[in-house]
């Protein structure tokens, strides 16, 4: 697996979910709250890491400190 391509596709899917959710307007019955929350978490984590934020402990477990 190419992690860069995987990340690109994950972000693309998350952004698509958020776009579709925004287009639903005020029809709450049409929203998928779990999917929207997941998409927000994915894009938030990507933004955090892209700005130099530290990675989650799970991703660095067993590695020596930088």
LUMLUMDREN-2810 file (N, C-alpha, C; in Angstrom, 1 decimal):
<atoms>
<atom><aa>X</aa><ch>A</ch><at>N</at><xx>0.8</xx><yy>-1.2</yy><zz>0.0</zz></atom>
<atom><aa>X</aa><ch>A</ch><at>CA</at><xx>0.0</xx><yy>0.0</yy><zz>0.0</zz></atom>
<atom><aa>X</aa><ch>A</ch><at>C</at><xx>0.9</xx><yy>1.2</yy><zz>0.0</zz></atom>
<atom><aa>X</aa><ch>A</ch><at>N</at><xx>0.5</xx><yy>2.2</yy><zz>-0.8</zz></atom>
<atom><aa>X</aa><ch>A</ch><at>CA</at><xx>1.2</xx><yy>3.5</yy><zz>-0.8</zz></atom>
<atom><aa>X</aa><ch>A</ch><at>C</at><xx>0.5</xx><yy>4.4</yy><zz>0.2</zz></atom>
<atom><aa>X</aa><ch>A</ch><at>N</at><xx>1.1</xx><yy>4.7</yy><zz>1.3</zz></atom>
<atom><aa>X</aa><ch>A</ch><at>CA</at><xx>0.4</xx><yy>5.5</yy><zz>2.3</zz></atom>
<atom><aa>X</aa><ch>A</ch><at>C</at><xx>0.1</xx><yy>6.9</yy><zz>1.9</zz></atom>
<atom><aa>X</aa><ch>A</ch><at>N</at><xx>0.8</xx><yy>7.5</yy><zz>0.9</zz></atom>
<atom><aa>X</aa><ch>A</ch><at>CA</at><xx>0.5</xx><yy>8.8</yy><zz>0.4</zz></atom>
<atom><aa>X</aa><ch>A</ch><at>C</at><xx>-0.8</xx><yy>8.8</yy><zz>-0.4</zz></atom>
<atom><aa>X</aa><ch>A</ch><at>N</at><xx>-0.9</xx><yy>7.8</yy><zz>-1.2</zz></atom>
<atom><aa>X</aa><ch>A</ch><at>CA</at><xx>-2.1</xx><yy>7.6</yy><zz>-2.1</zz></atom>
<atom><aa>X</aa><ch>A</ch><at>C</at><xx>-3.3</xx><yy>7.3</yy><zz>-1.2</zz></atom>
<atom><aa>X</aa><ch>A</ch><at>N</at><xx>-3.1</xx><yy>6.4</yy><zz>-0.2</zz></atom>
<atom><aa>X</aa><ch>A</ch><at>CA</at><xx>-4.2</xx><yy>6.1</yy><zz>0.8</zz></atom>
<atom><aa>X</aa><ch>A</ch><at>C</at><xx>-4.7</xx><yy>7.3</yy><zz>1.5</zz></atom>
<atom><aa>X</aa><ch>A</ch><at>N</at><xx>-3.7</xx><yy>8.1</yy><zz>2.0</zz></atom>
<atom><aa>X</aa><ch>A</ch><at>CA</at><xx>-4.1</xx><yy>9.4</yy><zz>2.7</zz></atom>
<atom><aa>X</aa><ch>A</ch><at>C</at><xx>-4.9</xx><yy>10.3</yy><zz>1.7</zz></atom>
<atom><aa>X</aa><ch>A</ch><at>N</at><xx>-4.4</xx><yy>10.4</yy><zz>0.5</zz></atom>
<atom><aa>X</aa><ch>A</ch><at>CA</at><xx>-5.1</xx><yy>11.3</yy><zz>-0.5</zz></atom>
<atom><aa>X</aa><ch>A</ch><at>C</at><xx>-6.6</xx><yy>10.8</yy><zz>-0.7</zz></atom>
<atom><aa>X</aa><ch>A</ch><at>N</at><xx>-6.8</xx><yy>9.5</yy><zz>-0.8</zz></atom>
<atom><aa>X</aa><ch>A</ch><at>CA</at><xx>-8.1</xx><yy>9.0</yy><zz>-1.0</zz></atom>
<atom><aa>X</aa><ch>A</ch><at>C</at><xx>-9.0</xx><yy>9.2</yy><zz>0.2</zz></atom>
<atom><aa>X</aa><ch>A</ch><at>N</at><xx>-8.4</xx><yy>9.0</yy><zz>1.4</zz></atom>
<atom><aa>X</aa><ch>A</ch><at>CA</at><xx>-9.1</xx><yy>9.2</yy><zz>2.7</zz></atom>
<atom><aa>X</aa><ch>A</ch><at>C</at><xx>-9.6</xx><yy>10.6</yy><zz>2.8</zz></atom>
<atom><aa>X</aa><ch>A</ch><at>N</at><xx>-8.7</xx><yy>11.6</yy><zz>2.5</zz></atom>
<atom><aa>X</aa><ch>A</ch><at>CA</at><xx>-9.1</xx><yy>13.0</yy><zz>2.6</zz></atom>
<atom><aa>X</aa><ch>A</ch><at>C</at><xx>-10.1</xx><yy>13.3</yy><zz>1.6</zz></atom>
<atom><aa>X</aa><ch>A</ch><at>N</at><xx>-10.0</xx><yy>12.8</yy><zz>0.4</zz></atom>
<atom><aa>X</aa><ch>A</ch><at>CA</at><xx>-11.0</xx><yy>13.0</yy><zz>-0.7</zz></atom>
<atom><aa>X</aa><ch>A</ch><at>C</at><xx>-12.3</xx><yy>12.5</yy><zz>-0.3</zz></atom>
<atom><aa>X</aa><ch>A</ch><at>N</at><xx>-12.4</xx><yy>11.3</yy><zz>0.3</zz></atom>
<atom><aa>X</aa><ch>A</ch><at>CA</at><xx>-13.7</xx><yy>10.8</yy><zz>0.8</zz></atom>
<atom><aa>X</aa><ch>A</ch><at>C</at><xx>-14.3</xx><yy>11.6</yy><zz>1.9</zz></atom>
<atom><aa>X</aa><ch>A</ch><at>N</at><xx>-13.5</xx><yy>12.0</yy><zz>2.8</zz></atom>
<atom><aa>X</aa><ch>A</ch><at>CA</at><xx>-13.9</xx><yy>12.8</yy><zz>4.0</zz></atom>
<atom><aa>X</aa><ch>A</ch><at>C</at><xx>-14.5</xx><yy>14.2</yy><zz>3.5</zz></atom>
<atom><aa>X</aa><ch>A</ch><at>N</at><xx>-13.8</xx><yy>14.8</yy><zz>2.6</zz></atom>
<atom><aa>X</aa><ch>A</ch><at>CA</at><xx>-14.2</xx><yy>16.1</yy><zz>2.0</zz></atom>
<atom><aa>X</aa><ch>A</ch><at>C</at><xx>-15.5</xx><yy>15.9</yy><zz>1.2</zz></atom>
<atom><aa>X</aa><ch>A</ch><at>N</at><xx>-15.7</xx><yy>14.8</yy><zz>0.5</zz></atom>
<atom><aa>X</aa><ch>A</ch><at>CA</at><xx>-16.9</xx><yy>14.5</yy><zz>-0.2</zz></atom>
<atom><aa>X</aa><ch>A</ch><at>C</at><xx>-18.1</xx><yy>14.4</yy><zz>0.8</zz></atom>
<atom><aa>X</aa><ch>A</ch><at>N</at><xx>-17.9</xx><yy>13.7</yy><zz>1.9</zz></atom>
<atom><aa>X</aa><ch>A</ch><at>CA</at><xx>-18.9</xx><yy>13.5</yy><zz>2.9</zz></atom>
<atom><aa>X</aa><ch>A</ch><at>C</at><xx>-19.3</xx><yy>14.9</yy><zz>3.4</zz></atom>
<atom><aa>X</aa><ch>A</ch><at>N</at><xx>-18.3</xx><yy>15.7</yy><zz>3.7</zz></atom>
<atom><aa>X</aa><ch>A</ch><at>CA</at><xx>-18.7</xx><yy>17.1</yy><zz>4.3</zz></atom>
<atom><aa>X</aa><ch>A</ch><at>C</at><xx>-19.4</xx><yy>17.9</yy><zz>3.3</zz></atom>
<atom><aa>X</aa><ch>A</ch><at>N</at><xx>-19.0</xx><yy>17.8</yy><zz>2.0</zz></atom>
<atom><aa>X</aa><ch>A</ch><at>CA</at><xx>-19.7</xx><yy>18.6</yy><zz>0.9</zz></atom>
<atom><aa>X</aa><ch>A</ch><at>C</at><xx>-21.1</xx><yy>18.2</yy><zz>0.8</zz></atom>
<atom><aa>X</aa><ch>A</ch><at>N</at><xx>-21.3</xx><yy>16.8</yy><zz>0.8</zz></atom>
<atom><aa>X</aa><ch>A</ch><at>CA</at><xx>-22.7</xx><yy>16.3</yy><zz>0.7</zz></atom>
<atom><aa>X</aa><ch>A</ch><at>C</at><xx>-23.5</xx><yy>16.7</yy><zz>1.9</zz></atom>
<atom><aa>X</aa><ch>A</ch><at>N</at><xx>-22.9</xx><yy>16.7</yy><zz>3.1</zz></atom>
<atom><aa>X</aa><ch>A</ch><at>CA</at><xx>-23.7</xx><yy>17.0</yy><zz>4.3</zz></atom>
<atom><aa>X</aa><ch>A</ch><at>C</at><xx>-24.1</xx><yy>18.5</yy><zz>4.2</zz></atom>
<atom><aa>X</aa><ch>A</ch><at>N</at><xx>-23.2</xx><yy>19.4</yy><zz>3.8</zz></atom>
<atom><aa>X</aa><ch>A</ch><at>CA</at><xx>-23.5</xx><yy>20.8</yy><zz>3.7</zz></atom>
<atom><aa>X</aa><ch>A</ch><at>C</at><xx>-24.6</xx><yy>21.1</yy><zz>2.7</zz></atom>
<atom><aa>X</aa><ch>A</ch><at>N</at><xx>-24.6</xx><yy>20.2</yy><zz>1.6</zz></atom>
<atom><aa>X</aa><ch>A</ch><at>CA</at><xx>-25.7</xx><yy>20.5</yy><zz>0.6</zz></atom>
<atom><aa>X</aa><ch>A</ch><at>C</at><xx>-27.1</xx><yy>20.0</yy><zz>1.1</zz></atom>
<atom><aa>X</aa><ch>A</ch><at>N</at><xx>-27.2</xx><yy>19.3</yy><zz>2.2</zz></atom>
<atom><aa>X</aa><ch>A</ch><at>CA</at><xx>-28.5</xx><yy>18.8</yy><zz>2.6</zz></atom>
<atom><aa>X</aa><ch>A</ch><at>C</at><xx>-29.2</xx><yy>19.9</yy><zz>3.3</zz></atom>
<atom><aa>X</aa><ch>A</ch><at>N</at><xx>-28.6</xx><yy>21.0</yy><zz>3.7</zz></atom>
<atom><aa>X</aa><ch>A</ch><at>CA</at><xx>-29.3</xx><yy>22.1</yy><zz>4.4</zz></atom>
<atom><aa>X</aa><ch>A</ch><at>C</at><xx>-29.8</xx><yy>21.7</yy><zz>5.7</zz></atom>
<atom><aa>X</aa><ch>A</ch><at>N</at><xx>-31.1</xx><yy>22.1</yy><zz>6.0</zz></atom>
<atom><aa>X</aa><ch>A</ch><at>CA</at><xx>-31.7</xx><yy>21.9</yy><zz>7.3</zz></atom>
<atom><aa>X</aa><ch>A</ch><at>C</at><xx>-32.6</xx><yy>20.6</yy><zz>7.4</zz></atom>
<atom><aa>X</aa><ch>A</ch><at>N</at><xx>-32.2</xx><yy>19.6</yy><zz>6.6</zz></atom>
<atom><aa>X</aa><ch>A</ch><at>CA</at><xx>-33.0</xx><yy>18.3</yy><zz>6.7</zz></atom>
<atom><aa>X</aa><ch>A</ch><at>C</at><xx>-32.2</xx><yy>17.3</yy><zz>7.6</zz></atom>
<atom><aa>X</aa><ch>A</ch><at>N</at><xx>-32.3</xx><yy>17.4</yy><zz>8.9</zz></atom>
<atom><aa>X</aa><ch>A</ch><at>CA</at><xx>-31.5</xx><yy>16.6</yy><zz>9.8</zz></atom>
<atom><aa>X</aa><ch>A</ch><at>C</at><xx>-31.7</xx><yy>15.1</yy><zz>9.6</zz></atom>
<atom><aa>X</aa><ch>A</ch><at>N</at><xx>-32.9</xx><yy>14.7</yy><zz>9.1</zz></atom>
<atom><aa>X</aa><ch>A</ch><at>CA</at><xx>-33.1</xx><yy>13.3</yy><zz>8.9</zz></atom>
<atom><aa>X</aa><ch>A</ch><at>C</at><xx>-32.3</xx><yy>12.7</yy><zz>7.8</zz></atom>
<atom><aa>X</aa><ch>A</ch><at>N</at><xx>-31.8</xx><yy>13.6</yy><zz>6.9</zz></atom>
<atom><aa>X</aa><ch>A</ch><at>CA</at><xx>-31.0</xx><yy>13.1</yy><zz>5.8</zz></atom>
<atom><aa>X</aa><ch>A</ch><at>C</at><xx>-29.5</xx><yy>13.1</yy><zz>6.2</zz></atom>
<atom><aa>X</aa><ch>A</ch><at>N</at><xx>-29.1</xx><yy>13.6</yy><zz>7.3</zz></atom>
<atom><aa>X</aa><ch>A</ch><at>CA</at><xx>-27.7</xx><yy>13.6</yy><zz>7.7</zz></atom>
<atom><aa>X</aa><ch>A</ch><at>C</at><xx>-27.2</xx><yy>12.3</yy><zz>8.3</zz></atom>
<atom><aa>X</aa><ch>A</ch><at>N</at><xx>-26.0</xx><yy>12.0</yy><zz>8.1</zz></atom>
<atom><aa>X</aa><ch>A</ch><at>CA</at><xx>-25.4</xx><yy>10.8</yy><zz>8.8</zz></atom>
<atom><aa>X</aa><ch>A</ch><at>C</at><xx>-24.4</xx><yy>11.3</yy><zz>9.8</zz></atom>
<atom><aa>X</aa><ch>A</ch><at>N</at><xx>-24.8</xx><yy>11.5</yy><zz>11.1</zz></atom>
<atom><aa>X</aa><ch>A</ch><at>CA</at><xx>-24.0</xx><yy>12.2</yy><zz>12.0</zz></atom>
<atom><aa>X</aa><ch>A</ch><at>C</at><xx>-22.6</xx><yy>11.5</yy><zz>12.3</zz></atom>
<atom><aa>X</aa><ch>A</ch><at>N</at><xx>-22.6</xx><yy>10.1</yy><zz>12.3</zz></atom>
<atom><aa>X</aa><ch>A</ch><at>CA</at><xx>-21.4</xx><yy>9.4</yy><zz>12.5</zz></atom>
<atom><aa>X</aa><ch>A</ch><at>C</at><xx>-20.4</xx><yy>9.6</yy><zz>11.3</zz></atom>
<atom><aa>X</aa><ch>A</ch><at>N</at><xx>-20.9</xx><yy>9.6</yy><zz>10.1</zz></atom>
<atom><aa>X</aa><ch>A</ch><at>CA</at><xx>-20.1</xx><yy>9.8</yy><zz>9.0</zz></atom>
<atom><aa>X</aa><ch>A</ch><at>C</at><xx>-19.5</xx><yy>11.2</yy><zz>8.9</zz></atom>
<atom><aa>X</aa><ch>A</ch><at>N</at><xx>-20.4</xx><yy>12.2</yy><zz>9.3</zz></atom>
<atom><aa>X</aa><ch>A</ch><at>CA</at><xx>-19.9</xx><yy>13.6</yy><zz>9.3</zz></atom>
<atom><aa>X</aa><ch>A</ch><at>C</at><xx>-18.9</xx><yy>13.8</yy><zz>10.4</zz></atom>
<atom><aa>X</aa><ch>A</ch><at>N</at><xx>-19.1</xx><yy>13.2</yy><zz>11.6</zz></atom>
<atom><aa>X</aa><ch>A</ch><at>CA</at><xx>-18.2</xx><yy>13.3</yy><zz>12.6</zz></atom>
<atom><aa>X</aa><ch>A</ch><at>C</at><xx>-16.8</xx><yy>12.7</yy><zz>12.2</zz></atom>
<atom><aa>X</aa><ch>A</ch><at>N</at><xx>-16.9</xx><yy>11.5</yy><zz>11.6</zz></atom>
<atom><aa>X</aa><ch>A</ch><at>CA</at><xx>-15.6</xx><yy>10.9</yy><zz>11.2</zz></atom>
<atom><aa>X</aa><ch>A</ch><at>C</at><xx>-14.9</xx><yy>11.7</yy><zz>10.2</zz></atom>
<atom><aa>X</aa><ch>A</ch><at>N</at><xx>-15.6</xx><yy>12.3</yy><zz>9.2</zz></atom>
<atom><aa>X</aa><ch>A</ch><at>CA</at><xx>-15.0</xx><yy>13.2</yy><zz>8.2</zz></atom>
<atom><aa>X</aa><ch>A</ch><at>C</at><xx>-14.4</xx><yy>14.4</yy><zz>8.8</zz></atom>
<atom><aa>X</aa><ch>A</ch><at>N</at><xx>-15.1</xx><yy>15.0</yy><zz>9.8</zz></atom>
<atom><aa>X</aa><ch>A</ch><at>CA</at><xx>-14.5</xx><yy>16.1</yy><zz>10.5</zz></atom>
<atom><aa>X</aa><ch>A</ch><at>C</at><xx>-13.2</xx><yy>15.8</yy><zz>11.3</zz></atom>
<atom><aa>X</aa><ch>A</ch><at>N</at><xx>-13.2</xx><yy>14.6</yy><zz>11.9</zz></atom>
<atom><aa>X</aa><ch>A</ch><at>CA</at><xx>-12.1</xx><yy>14.2</yy><zz>12.7</zz></atom>
<atom><aa>X</aa><ch>A</ch><at>C</at><xx>-10.9</xx><yy>13.9</yy><zz>11.7</zz></atom>
<atom><aa>X</aa><ch>A</ch><at>N</at><xx>-11.2</xx><yy>13.3</yy><zz>10.6</zz></atom>
<atom><aa>X</aa><ch>A</ch><at>CA</at><xx>-10.1</xx><yy>13.0</yy><zz>9.6</zz></atom>
<atom><aa>X</aa><ch>A</ch><at>C</at><xx>-9.5</xx><yy>14.3</yy><zz>9.1</zz></atom>
<atom><aa>X</aa><ch>A</ch><at>N</at><xx>-10.3</xx><yy>15.2</yy><zz>8.7</zz></atom>
<atom><aa>X</aa><ch>A</ch><at>CA</at><xx>-9.8</xx><yy>16.4</yy><zz>8.1</zz></atom>
<atom><aa>X</aa><ch>A</ch><at>C</at><xx>-9.1</xx><yy>17.3</yy><zz>9.2</zz></atom>
<atom><aa>X</aa><ch>A</ch><at>N</at><xx>-9.6</xx><yy>17.2</yy><zz>10.4</zz></atom>
<atom><aa>X</aa><ch>A</ch><at>CA</at><xx>-8.9</xx><yy>17.9</yy><zz>11.5</zz></atom>
<atom><aa>X</aa><ch>A</ch><at>C</at><xx>-7.6</xx><yy>17.3</yy><zz>11.9</zz></atom>
<atom><aa>X</aa><ch>A</ch><at>N</at><xx>-7.5</xx><yy>16.0</yy><zz>11.9</zz></atom>
<atom><aa>X</aa><ch>A</ch><at>CA</at><xx>-6.2</xx><yy>15.4</yy><zz>12.2</zz></atom>
<atom><aa>X</aa><ch>A</ch><at>C</at><xx>-5.2</xx><yy>15.7</yy><zz>11.1</zz></atom>
<atom><aa>X</aa><ch>A</ch><at>N</at><xx>-5.7</xx><yy>15.6</yy><zz>9.8</zz></atom>
<atom><aa>X</aa><ch>A</ch><at>CA</at><xx>-4.8</xx><yy>15.9</yy><zz>8.7</zz></atom>
<atom><aa>X</aa><ch>A</ch><at>C</at><xx>-4.3</xx><yy>17.4</yy><zz>8.8</zz></atom>
<atom><aa>X</aa><ch>A</ch><at>N</at><xx>-5.2</xx><yy>18.3</yy><zz>9.1</zz></atom>
<atom><aa>X</aa><ch>A</ch><at>CA</at><xx>-4.8</xx><yy>19.7</yy><zz>9.3</zz></atom>
<atom><aa>X</aa><ch>A</ch><at>C</at><xx>-3.7</xx><yy>19.8</yy><zz>10.4</zz></atom>
<atom><aa>X</aa><ch>A</ch><at>N</at><xx>-4.0</xx><yy>19.2</yy><zz>11.5</zz></atom>
<atom><aa>X</aa><ch>A</ch><at>CA</at><xx>-3.1</xx><yy>19.2</yy><zz>12.7</zz></atom>
<atom><aa>X</aa><ch>A</ch><at>C</at><xx>-1.7</xx><yy>18.7</yy><zz>12.3</zz></atom>
<atom><aa>X</aa><ch>A</ch><at>N</at><xx>-1.6</xx><yy>17.6</yy><zz>11.7</zz></atom>
<atom><aa>X</aa><ch>A</ch><at>CA</at><xx>-0.4</xx><yy>17.0</yy><zz>11.3</zz></atom>
<atom><aa>X</aa><ch>A</ch><at>C</at><xx>0.4</xx><yy>17.8</yy><zz>10.3</zz></atom>
<atom><aa>X</aa><ch>A</ch><at>N</at><xx>-0.4</xx><yy>18.3</yy><zz>9.3</zz></atom>
<atom><aa>X</aa><ch>A</ch><at>CA</at><xx>0.2</xx><yy>19.1</yy><zz>8.2</zz></atom>
<atom><aa>X</aa><ch>A</ch><at>C</at><xx>0.8</xx><yy>20.4</yy><zz>8.7</zz></atom>
<atom><aa>X</aa><ch>A</ch><at>N</at><xx>0.3</xx><yy>20.9</yy><zz>9.8</zz></atom>
<atom><aa>X</aa><ch>A</ch><at>CA</at><xx>0.9</xx><yy>22.1</yy><zz>10.4</zz></atom>
<atom><aa>X</aa><ch>A</ch><at>C</at><xx>2.0</xx><yy>21.8</yy><zz>11.4</zz></atom>
<atom><aa>X</aa><ch>A</ch><at>N</at><xx>2.5</xx><yy>20.5</yy><zz>11.5</zz></atom>
<atom><aa>X</aa><ch>A</ch><at>CA</at><xx>3.6</xx><yy>20.2</yy><zz>12.4</zz></atom>
<atom><aa>X</aa><ch>A</ch><at>C</at><xx>3.2</xx><yy>19.7</yy><zz>13.7</zz></atom>
<atom><aa>X</aa><ch>A</ch><at>N</at><xx>1.9</xx><yy>19.4</yy><zz>13.9</zz></atom>
<atom><aa>X</aa><ch>A</ch><at>CA</at><xx>1.4</xx><yy>18.8</yy><zz>15.2</zz></atom>
<atom><aa>X</aa><ch>A</ch><at>C</at><xx>2.0</xx><yy>17.4</yy><zz>15.4</zz></atom>
<atom><aa>X</aa><ch>A</ch><at>N</at><xx>2.0</xx><yy>17.0</yy><zz>16.6</zz></atom>
<atom><aa>X</aa><ch>A</ch><at>CA</at><xx>2.5</xx><yy>15.7</yy><zz>16.9</zz></atom>
<atom><aa>X</aa><ch>A</ch><at>C</at><xx>1.6</xx><yy>14.6</yy><zz>16.5</zz></atom>
<atom><aa>X</aa><ch>A</ch><at>N</at><xx>2.1</xx><yy>13.4</yy><zz>16.1</zz></atom>
<atom><aa>X</aa><ch>A</ch><at>CA</at><xx>1.2</xx><yy>12.3</yy><zz>15.8</zz></atom>
<atom><aa>X</aa><ch>A</ch><at>C</at><xx>0.6</xx><yy>11.6</yy><zz>17.0</zz></atom>
<atom><aa>X</aa><ch>A</ch><at>N</at><xx>-0.5</xx><yy>10.9</yy><zz>16.8</zz></atom>
<atom><aa>X</aa><ch>A</ch><at>CA</at><xx>-1.1</xx><yy>10.1</yy><zz>17.9</zz></atom>
<atom><aa>X</aa><ch>A</ch><at>C</at><xx>-0.1</xx><yy>9.1</yy><zz>18.5</zz></atom>
<atom><aa>X</aa><ch>A</ch><at>N</at><xx>-0.2</xx><yy>8.9</yy><zz>19.8</zz></atom>
<atom><aa>X</aa><ch>A</ch><at>CA</at><xx>0.7</xx><yy>7.9</yy><zz>20.4</zz></atom>
<atom><aa>X</aa><ch>A</ch><at>C</at><xx>0.7</xx><yy>6.6</yy><zz>19.7</zz></atom>
<atom><aa>X</aa><ch>A</ch><at>N</at><xx>-0.4</xx><yy>6.1</yy><zz>19.3</zz></atom>
<atom><aa>X</aa><ch>A</ch><at>CA</at><xx>-0.5</xx><yy>4.8</yy><zz>18.6</zz></atom>
<atom><aa>X</aa><ch>A</ch><at>C</at><xx>0.4</xx><yy>4.7</yy><zz>17.4</zz></atom>
<atom><aa>X</aa><ch>A</ch><at>N</at><xx>0.6</xx><yy>5.8</yy><zz>16.7</zz></atom>
<atom><aa>X</aa><ch>A</ch><at>CA</at><xx>1.4</xx><yy>5.8</yy><zz>15.5</zz></atom>
<atom><aa>X</aa><ch>A</ch><at>C</at><xx>2.9</xx><yy>5.9</yy><zz>15.8</zz></atom>
<atom><aa>X</aa><ch>A</ch><at>N</at><xx>3.3</xx><yy>6.2</yy><zz>17.1</zz></atom>
<atom><aa>X</aa><ch>A</ch><at>CA</at><xx>4.7</xx><yy>6.3</yy><zz>17.4</zz></atom>
<atom><aa>X</aa><ch>A</ch><at>C</at><xx>5.1</xx><yy>5.3</yy><zz>18.5</zz></atom>
<atom><aa>X</aa><ch>A</ch><at>N</at><xx>4.2</xx><yy>4.5</yy><zz>18.9</zz></atom>
<atom><aa>X</aa><ch>A</ch><at>CA</at><xx>4.5</xx><yy>3.5</yy><zz>20.0</zz></atom>
<atom><aa>X</aa><ch>A</ch><at>C</at><xx>5.7</xx><yy>2.6</yy><zz>19.5</zz></atom>
<atom><aa>X</aa><ch>A</ch><at>N</at><xx>6.6</xx><yy>2.4</yy><zz>20.4</zz></atom>
<atom><aa>X</aa><ch>A</ch><at>CA</at><xx>7.8</xx><yy>1.6</yy><zz>20.1</zz></atom>
<atom><aa>X</aa><ch>A</ch><at>C</at><xx>8.9</xx><yy>2.2</yy><zz>19.4</zz></atom>
<atom><aa>X</aa><ch>A</ch><at>N</at><xx>8.7</xx><yy>3.5</yy><zz>19.0</zz></atom>
<atom><aa>X</aa><ch>A</ch><at>CA</at><xx>9.8</xx><yy>4.2</yy><zz>18.3</zz></atom>
<atom><aa>X</aa><ch>A</ch><at>C</at><xx>10.6</xx><yy>5.0</yy><zz>19.3</zz></atom>
<atom><aa>X</aa><ch>A</ch><at>N</at><xx>11.8</xx><yy>5.2</yy><zz>19.1</zz></atom>
<atom><aa>X</aa><ch>A</ch><at>CA</at><xx>12.6</xx><yy>6.0</yy><zz>19.9</zz></atom>
<atom><aa>X</aa><ch>A</ch><at>C</at><xx>12.2</xx><yy>7.5</yy><zz>19.7</zz></atom>
<atom><aa>X</aa><ch>A</ch><at>N</at><xx>12.3</xx><yy>8.4</yy><zz>20.7</zz></atom>
<atom><aa>X</aa><ch>A</ch><at>CA</at><xx>12.0</xx><yy>9.8</yy><zz>20.6</zz></atom>
<atom><aa>X</aa><ch>A</ch><at>C</at><xx>12.8</xx><yy>10.4</yy><zz>19.5</zz></atom>
<atom><aa>X</aa><ch>A</ch><at>N</at><xx>12.3</xx><yy>11.4</yy><zz>18.8</zz></atom>
<atom><aa>X</aa><ch>A</ch><at>CA</at><xx>13.0</xx><yy>12.0</yy><zz>17.7</zz></atom>
<atom><aa>X</aa><ch>A</ch><at>C</at><xx>14.0</xx><yy>13.0</yy><zz>18.2</zz></atom>
</atoms>
